[in-house]
Amino acid sequence: MSHKNLSIALCLAVALAASGCTTLKGKKPAVEEATTTTQATPTDTTTNTDPNSAETNGLNGKGGVNASGLADNTATTGSNNGQNGTNASNGTGKNGQNGGNGEVSMADLLNVRLVHFDYDSSDLSNADYQTLQAHAQYLSQNPTAKVLLAGHADERGTREYNMALGERRANAVQAFLNSNGAKSSQLDTVSYGKEKPSNDGHDEAAWSENRRVEITYKAGSPK
């Protein structure tokens, strides 16, 4: 009997031990879940109680909307200022028309008495139109004024060719002045070819100066 009672006691002890282990293993997840919940709670509380979070980050609050609006207004102001600066620079601003380019006075234009030409050409340049228009207007308003238009060429080419080229250049200026109000009786032409260079050099800089028509007032010169 003693041996049988001992075996029964051992079986009961094993059964109780197994039951205890099962109970402890079932409670462990509850502890982990509680720990997880406890860790998540401070994060939510910190986010909800930060008074500056919406203004700084623009998160679903009036502060965030206002911050965005301020940024938009600042960007618009900067853009407008940039445009105004550009307009002021190139002279197209509303309150500063021709600020960058400026307007040349009639007197300044009339003081220009040279018209230059490209190589082997008698075509007028767009750069000279304003000057020639000023002289045409002056001659139109002053019937007693008279000019001599002297055509010149650079040193390259024969004498005969350059005389003809200088004449074509003088005639081109005469035709322009005529068509813009000056009378034929106010305009005389002459060609000197390459005989009277304004620059005695022998390079492109000198040649470009010598390809010209000189406007000389013989009567009624602008003051």
VMD Tcl script that draws the C-alpha trace (Angstrom):
set ca {
  {0.00 0.00 0.00}
  {2.77 2.49 0.74}
  {4.17 2.17 -2.76}
  {0.71 2.63 -4.32}
  {-0.03 5.72 -2.19}
  {3.31 7.20 -3.17}
  {2.52 6.76 -6.89}
  {-0.85 8.46 -6.48}
  {0.73 11.37 -4.65}
  {3.27 11.86 -7.41}
  {0.57 11.87 -10.10}
  {-1.39 14.52 -8.20}
  {1.71 16.67 -7.85}
  {2.41 16.45 -11.57}
  {-1.21 17.34 -12.39}
  {-1.16 20.39 -10.13}
  {2.11 21.59 -11.58}
  {0.78 21.30 -15.13}
  {-2.37 23.20 -14.16}
  {-0.30 26.00 -12.61}
  {1.84 26.46 -15.74}
  {-1.23 26.69 -17.95}
  {-2.72 29.43 -15.79}
  {0.47 31.52 -15.83}
  {0.90 31.23 -19.63}
  {-2.64 32.44 -20.24}
  {-2.11 35.67 -18.28}
  {1.11 36.78 -19.96}
  {-0.54 38.27 -23.14}
  {-2.78 40.42 -20.96}
  {0.29 41.99 -19.37}
  {1.88 42.70 -22.80}
  {-1.35 44.26 -24.11}
  {-1.61 46.49 -21.07}
  {2.00 47.56 -21.57}
  {1.34 48.37 -25.22}
  {-1.73 50.45 -24.35}
  {0.19 52.35 -21.69}
  {2.98 53.21 -24.16}
  {0.57 54.45 -26.84}
  {-1.38 56.73 -24.52}
  {1.37 59.31 -23.80}
  {2.01 59.72 -27.55}
  {-1.62 60.62 -28.26}
  {-1.76 62.94 -25.24}
  {1.38 64.81 -26.33}
  {0.06 65.34 -29.86}
  {-3.35 66.59 -28.73}
  {-2.10 68.95 -26.03}
  {0.63 70.77 -28.01}
  {-0.83 74.33 -28.52}
  {1.65 75.23 -31.27}
  {1.47 72.12 -33.40}
  {-1.27 73.42 -35.76}
  {0.36 76.84 -36.33}
  {3.78 75.37 -36.89}
  {2.87 72.36 -39.03}
  {-0.48 73.42 -40.50}
  {-2.39 70.40 -39.06}
  {-6.17 70.75 -39.53}
  {-6.41 73.92 -37.43}
  {-7.01 77.63 -37.90}
  {-3.43 78.27 -37.00}
  {-2.31 76.00 -39.83}
  {-4.62 77.68 -42.35}
  {-3.45 81.12 -41.31}
  {0.17 80.09 -41.61}
  {-0.48 78.80 -45.12}
  {-2.30 82.00 -46.06}
  {0.58 84.08 -44.73}
  {3.02 82.07 -46.82}
  {0.89 82.59 -49.93}
  {0.64 86.33 -49.30}
  {4.37 86.57 -48.73}
  {5.07 84.71 -51.96}
  {2.66 86.97 -53.88}
  {4.26 90.09 -52.43}
  {7.70 88.85 -53.37}
  {6.53 88.06 -56.89}
  {5.02 91.52 -57.31}
  {8.14 93.17 -56.00}
  {10.24 91.14 -58.40}
  {8.08 92.20 -61.34}
  {8.26 95.84 -60.30}
  {12.01 95.54 -60.03}
  {12.20 94.06 -63.52}
  {9.97 96.78 -64.95}
  {12.04 99.48 -63.31}
  {15.17 97.93 -64.76}
  {13.98 97.74 -68.36}
  {12.03 101.01 -68.30}
  {8.53 99.55 -68.62}
  {7.26 100.36 -65.14}
  {3.92 102.18 -64.93}
  {5.34 105.14 -63.05}
  {8.71 105.13 -64.79}
  {8.11 104.78 -68.49}
  {11.32 104.67 -70.51}
  {13.17 104.62 -67.19}
  {15.74 102.10 -68.42}
  {16.00 103.16 -72.04}
  {15.36 106.90 -71.79}
  {14.38 109.22 -74.64}
  {16.96 110.98 -76.80}
  {16.18 114.65 -77.30}
  {15.74 116.25 -80.71}
  {18.85 118.34 -80.13}
  {20.92 115.24 -79.41}
  {19.70 113.55 -82.57}
  {20.47 116.61 -84.70}
  {23.99 116.68 -83.31}
  {24.62 113.30 -84.95}
  {25.95 114.05 -88.43}
  {27.26 110.62 -89.51}
  {25.51 107.61 -91.04}
  {27.53 104.39 -91.29}
  {27.21 101.43 -93.65}
  {28.13 97.77 -93.85}
  {30.87 96.56 -96.16}
  {30.10 97.09 -99.86}
  {26.55 98.23 -99.01}
  {24.45 101.35 -99.44}
  {21.54 100.07 -97.31}
  {20.55 102.23 -94.35}
  {20.76 100.67 -90.92}
  {17.78 100.61 -88.55}
  {20.07 102.22 -85.98}
  {20.21 105.39 -88.09}
  {16.50 105.81 -88.78}
  {15.78 107.91 -85.68}
  {18.66 110.27 -86.45}
  {17.63 110.68 -90.09}
  {14.00 111.24 -89.15}
  {15.08 114.05 -86.82}
  {17.02 115.74 -89.64}
  {14.12 115.28 -92.05}
  {11.73 116.86 -89.55}
  {14.07 119.78 -88.94}
  {14.50 120.40 -92.67}
  {10.74 120.21 -93.15}
  {10.18 122.81 -90.42}
  {13.05 125.05 -91.64}
  {12.70 125.51 -95.43}
  {15.79 127.73 -95.63}
  {18.04 125.05 -94.14}
  {20.28 123.16 -96.60}
  {22.58 120.19 -96.23}
  {25.40 118.52 -98.14}
  {25.40 114.72 -98.06}
  {28.93 113.42 -98.68}
  {29.37 109.71 -99.38}
  {32.57 107.84 -98.44}
  {34.04 104.34 -98.72}
  {36.91 102.45 -97.10}
  {40.26 101.93 -98.83}
  {39.51 98.51 -100.34}
  {38.56 98.36 -104.01}
  {39.34 100.57 -106.98}
  {38.96 104.31 -106.94}
  {36.17 104.21 -109.53}
  {34.19 101.55 -107.68}
  {34.42 103.41 -104.39}
  {33.37 106.70 -105.99}
  {30.22 104.99 -107.27}
  {29.63 103.31 -103.89}
  {29.97 106.64 -102.06}
  {27.45 108.15 -104.44}
  {24.94 105.37 -103.81}
  {25.28 105.89 -100.09}
  {24.71 109.65 -100.36}
  {21.69 109.04 -102.59}
  {20.23 106.57 -100.07}
  {20.32 109.20 -97.32}
  {18.90 111.83 -99.69}
  {16.00 109.54 -100.62}
  {15.18 108.88 -96.97}
  {15.19 112.58 -96.06}
  {13.07 113.36 -99.11}
  {10.47 110.75 -98.25}
  {10.23 112.07 -94.68}
  {9.54 115.73 -95.39}
  {12.72 117.39 -96.65}
  {12.63 119.07 -100.08}
  {14.99 118.11 -102.90}
  {16.15 121.74 -103.10}
  {17.49 121.42 -99.55}
  {19.64 118.39 -100.33}
  {22.92 118.22 -102.26}
  {25.05 115.10 -102.67}
  {28.70 114.42 -103.43}
  {30.93 111.32 -103.36}
  {34.56 111.26 -102.23}
  {35.00 107.51 -102.51}
  {38.02 106.45 -100.48}
  {39.85 109.75 -100.91}
  {38.96 111.30 -97.54}
  {39.08 108.70 -94.78}
  {38.20 109.79 -91.26}
  {40.50 107.08 -89.87}
  {43.86 106.37 -91.52}
  {44.10 102.86 -90.07}
  {44.16 99.68 -92.12}
  {41.93 97.36 -90.06}
  {38.23 96.65 -89.67}
  {37.81 99.31 -86.97}
  {39.14 101.99 -89.33}
  {37.22 100.68 -92.35}
  {33.91 100.67 -90.45}
  {34.43 104.36 -89.55}
  {35.22 105.28 -93.15}
  {32.09 103.67 -94.66}
  {29.87 106.68 -94.06}
  {27.78 109.64 -95.20}
  {28.51 112.98 -93.57}
  {25.60 115.41 -93.08}
  {26.90 118.99 -93.28}
  {24.55 121.97 -92.91}
  {25.39 124.67 -95.42}
  {22.60 126.96 -94.20}
  {20.20 127.07 -91.28}
  {22.17 124.71 -89.08}
  {20.42 123.62 -85.87}
  {21.52 125.64 -82.85}
}
mol new
graphics top color blue
foreach p $ca { graphics top sphere $p radius 0.5 }
foreach p [lrange $ca 0 end-1] q [lrange $ca 1 end] { graphics top cylinder $p $q radius 0.2 }
display resetview
